Amino acid sequence: MSDNQRILIVGGVAGGASCAARARRLSETAEIVMFDRGPYVSFANCGLPYYVGNVIQKEENLLVATPELFRQRFNIEVRLRSEIVSIDRFDRTIQVKDLERGTTYAERYDVLVLSPGARPIRPPLAGIDLPGIFSVRSIPDSRQIRAWIEQYQAKQAVVVGGGYIGMEITENLHRRDLKVSLVEKQPQVMTLLDAEMAAPIHTTLVKHGVELYLNDSVTRFDTGEGHRLVVSLQSGRSIETDLVILCIGVRPDTSLAKAAGLPIDPSGGISVDDHMRTVDPHIWAVGDAVSVKDVVSGRTGVVPLAGPANRQGRIAADTIMGRDRAFRGVQGASVVGILDHVAAFTGLNEKTLRSLELWDQMEKIYLHPGHHASYYPGAEPITLKLIFTRNEGRVVGAQAVGQHGVEKRIDVIAMAIQKNATVFDLEEAELCYAPQFGSAKDPVNMAGMIAANFLRGDARLAHWEDLEGSDALILDVRDATEYNRDHVDSAVHMPLDEVRQRMHELPKDREIWTYCYVGQRSYYASRALSQHGYHVKNISGGFKTFLLHEAAKFL
């Protein structure tokens, strides 16, 4: 395309703003104009819960870039409080409504980039528009929540939705000494995690005094005494509170694209190709409003994350300027802090793989290593679940929960997925090591080794959910103190250090499943037994994983 083209960008924040800045770096002669219906063009959306929690104390710290900065540094014109009401694809014009003056005018484009984002979901419930019910999508939203808490000296809050934003808002309200009730219609919070991996999150929420209402949903809101609200639930229970924050997800804002006749993907976002271009050769779309390919499953979906939106904006700018760039897709790598815990995720989880009928091609392993060397003070365990293909060991997904070092390991595995790496690559990965930061065998290496042992035939695996219906002999190889404290019903106890001397007591005509606390000692036992002719499987993740599965059953 010509270098003096006129580029209009609808929406700022991550996708639109990154597209505008990148386009300017590639062309000094293009005319670039950004429109946003809000009062800000580029702000830290992900920082909003922390502004509510007073971790970020100054509102101006949330502003990534101002209209003045775009004008002075990039020669980009920004028009705030400007809503695009229609697109004429034939004439290549847009109709812009000035929300301050109430007037409407037309603007011509050579290239149009749509970055309208997503809108918070507000279900049509009775009373949902009552004062004191908020969403968290913009700086004004956060400002109103802060003002409400301070005006009414709020002591209680109800958070509806247990996803990423729900967790962050819960943490930040707790930080401000509010008692939080969390309502989630699913049987667990953080549904990107498999149920057993969410169990530690439930534990830490309850430990910090958060009331969990799982498998439940809001049916209506009513006014209570004074400023207070009454939240009625499907279960028949009700909660009286000072405020309600809705964190039940977002929906891509595709109204403008639909009205212009641009195709919408079945997953709900604007359809784009690998270059972020719509079916119209003059219109691109980026960010939360588009559907993109999942690199693991190959399916399209809406992934409202800032990282992908930024990359999409850059790629759109490159292709607008004639460069051959393509968006590789997403794998949903993400992290969230939840009180004293951290949860991180990348790739596909077991639930999704089962729903796609791909699980018979997969295997999983669990491990619970320390986040750094055990001999160095302060080592905290990480619970890590790795999913990989049975035939070649290609890494498909990973989830981790712990107090420290969680996101570091998921970042490494996220890059492994991006490069189509296998568990053998994880086994051999060379990572930074000093005792206060990691171990000579990093948790990533350990995950690779355990998975590689399975693929090489050195360790047959069993899983706790397969225990029911199995006639295997369950062998507990922990020491007597551990066994007497708690053990699996019907388990035979034989401490690891006695296995070689006592293995004659075990049957060779029956499968044996070994377990210890985290799976390492039972692996040693399984290796010894298998080399003496016993049919042995090691239960992945040991008794600690058993406890996670048991906790998940009773949610």
Number of C-alpha atoms within 10 A of each C-alpha: 11 12 14 13 17 17 23 25 27 25 30 28 24 28 32 34 27 21 28 26 19 19 26 19 12 16 16 13 13 18 19 24 19 24 23 23 20 17 13 22 25 22 22 16 17 16 17 26 24 19 22 26 22 16 14 15 12 10 15 10 12 19 16 16 16 14 17 13 14 19 13 11 11 17 18 21 19 24 20 20 19 25 19 22 13 17 21 14 16 6 9 15 18 20 17 20 19 17 14 9 9 8 10 14 10 13 12 16 21 16 19 26 28 26 29 29 25 19 16 16 14 16 11 10 11 12 16 18 12 13 14 20 18 20 21 23 18 17 24 15 14 22 15 16 23 16 12 17 20 10 9 13 11 19 16 20 24 27 26 23 23 27 19 22 22 26 24 24 26 29 24 21 24 20 16 16 13 21 20 24 21 24 25 24 18 16 16 25 27 23 16 23 24 18 21 19 26 23 22 20 23 20 12 15 21 12 11 14 13 20 16 20 22 17 15 18 19 20 18 16 22 14 16 13 10 8 14 19 24 20 22 17 18 13 12 10 11 15 14 20 23 23 24 28 20 23 26 22 19 16 18 23 20 24 14 15 22 12 13 13 13 19 17 18 16 11 15 17 26 30 23 23 15 16 22 29 23 23 14 13 10 16 25 27 31 33 34 28 30 33 28 30 20 19 19 17 15 11 12 20 18 21 21 20 16 17 15 24 26 19 19 29 29 25 26 31 29 20 18 29 19 13 14 10 16 15 18 16 20 22 22 20 22 19 19 18 16 22 19 13 16 20 27 23 28 25 26 23 20 23 15 14 18 12 9 10 10 13 18 10 11 18 20 24 21 26 24 25 22 20 26 26 21 16 10 13 10 13 20 17 20 23 26 25 25 27 26 23 21 17 10 13 22 20 32 31 27 28 30 26 28 24 18 20 21 24 21 13 21 26 18 15 27 24 13 20 22 18 11 15 18 21 30 21 19 24 21 14 16 13 14 10 14 11 15 15 15 20 22 15 19 24 26 24 22 20 26 25 19 25 30 21 17 19 19 9 9 15 20 20 21 19 18 16 10 9 13 8 7 9 11 16 17 23 25 28 28 22 15 12 8 13 19 10 7 9 17 14 7 10 16 16 16 21 20 21 13 12 18 13 9 12 16 10 9 17 12 16 9 13 17 22 24 31 30 27 20 21 23 18 20 27 27 16 27 29 17 17 21 17 10 13 10 19 18 28 25 28 29 28 25 25 21 19 23 22 15 17 18 15 18 19 12 7 15
